[in-house]
């Protein structure tokens, strides 16, 4: 009997996590600088934001049950925004594991999850210092478009990403 309850609880938790990401979360490919600051990198990121700490702590419990580390932060809003808790999974291994668990249940964010998972699998198949392919860059741009990102990348950053990581030197205007 306890085994059935345990399985039900696990399925419930996976559904709960999936709904949390569908409703309160985002799935993206973020860009940033390497720690040395000279090159840009594209990093998979999944996050959920909520005002209720208990909500985020339940997500953390599920994440730990899956064996996936997560990062929790609190933004007090500084009197200008609503105070918010945020839990995130950043990086290839963490994002891949979470996406593999939630993908079957996703509805509204399935397209971006599949795009991010494809990006992860392509990058896992090559050594870490291999330049980004045009398909990698296109995935990054498609996820930004799907997410409705209103902030365009500054042109010098877009060109730098393409120049540093594509094998040919033809620049594509975004």
N, C-alpha and C positions, 0 to 999 in steps of 0.2 A: 504493500500500500504506500509506504513512504517513497518508494521508487517512482510510482506514478505521480505522486505529488511533486517530487523533485523534477521530473521531466516537464510537468505542467508549469512549474515555477520558472524553469529555464526558458521554455517557449514564451511564457508571458514576459519575462525580462527582455528577451530578444525583440519581441514585438514592441515593448515599451521603449527600448532604446531606438528602434527604427522610427517609431512615431515621434520621439523626441527630436531626432535629427530632421525628420520631415517637417515638423511644425516650428521648432525653435532653433534649428541649426542651419549650418551651411557646409557645403562640400566644395572645395576649390583647389586650384593650383596657385599658390602664392609665389611671389618673386621676392628676392632679397639679395643681399650681398654676402659673399663668403666672408668669413671672419677677418680675412686679410684686407677686404674692402676693394680689391681690384677687379673682381669678376662678379657677375650675377648668377644666381641659381634659382631654379624652379623647384618648389617644395609642395608636396601634397599636404593639405590641411583639412581637417573636419572639426567643427566646433558646435557647441550648443550654448546659448546664452539664456539666462532666466533670472528673475528677480528673487526667487526663493532658493535659499541655500540648501534646504532639504531635497529639493528637486535635483540639484547638481550633485549632491552627495549620493543620491540613489544611482545616478548615471555612473559615478565613480565606482560604486559597489559592483555594478554590472561589468564595467570595464575591467576591474581587477579580477572578477570571476572568469573573464575571458583570457586573463593573463596579459592584458594590454595596458601599459603605463599611460597615464594621462597627466595633463597639467591643468590646475585650477587657479583662477585669478579672480580678484574682486575689483571692480571699478566703481568707486564711490560716486562718480558723476560730477564731483566738485560743484554741486549746486546747479549745474547746467543741464545735466542729463539724469535719467533714472538710474539709481544705483543698480548694478548688474553683476551677477556671478557668471563666469564663463569657464567651460571645460573644453579642452582641445586635445586632439591627437594630431601631432605633426611629424612628418617624416614618412619614409617609404614603408617600413615594416608595420608601424602602428596604423597608418591609414589603410594599408592593404588588408590587415586583419579585420578592422572595423567594417570596411566596405564589403568584404567577403561574407560577413555575418548579416549585414543589413540589406544587401542588394536584392535578395529575393522578395523582400517586403516593401521595397521602395516603390512609390508611384510617381509623385511629382518631381522628385530629384533623381530619378533613375538614369536619365540621360547624362547628367553631369557626373554621377557616380561611375557609370560605365566608362566615360571619357577619362576620368582620373585613374581608374583601375587599369585601363589600357596604357596610359602614360607610365604608370608604375611598372607594369610588366615589360614594356619596351626598355625602360631604363635599367631594370634588373638584369636584362639579357646582355648588357654591355658593361665594360669596366667603368668604374666611377669617373675617370677623367676623360671619357670619350665625349666629344662635342655633341651638343643637342642636334638631333636631326631636324629637318624641316617639319616632319610629322610631329615631333615633340613640341616645336614652337606652335604649330597649328593647333595642337591639343590645348596648349596654354591659352591661346587666343579664343578657341571655341568655348572653353569653360568660362572665360571672362564674359563672353557674349551671352551664353546661356544664363549666367548669374545676373545679367543685366548691369554689369559694372558700369557706372556712369563716369568714373574717373579714368580718363585715358592715361596710358603710360606716357610720361614725357617722351618726346621724340628721340632725344639723345639716349634714353634708356632702351627704347625699343630697338634702335639701331645698334646699340652696344650689345644687347642680347643676341641679335642676329649675327653681328660681326664676330662676336667671341665664340659662338656655339654652332654655327652652321659651317658645313664643309665648303660650300661655295661662298663667294663673297658678294653675291648679288643681294642687295638689301631690298626687303619687301616693306612697302609703306603700309602702316596700319591705320 
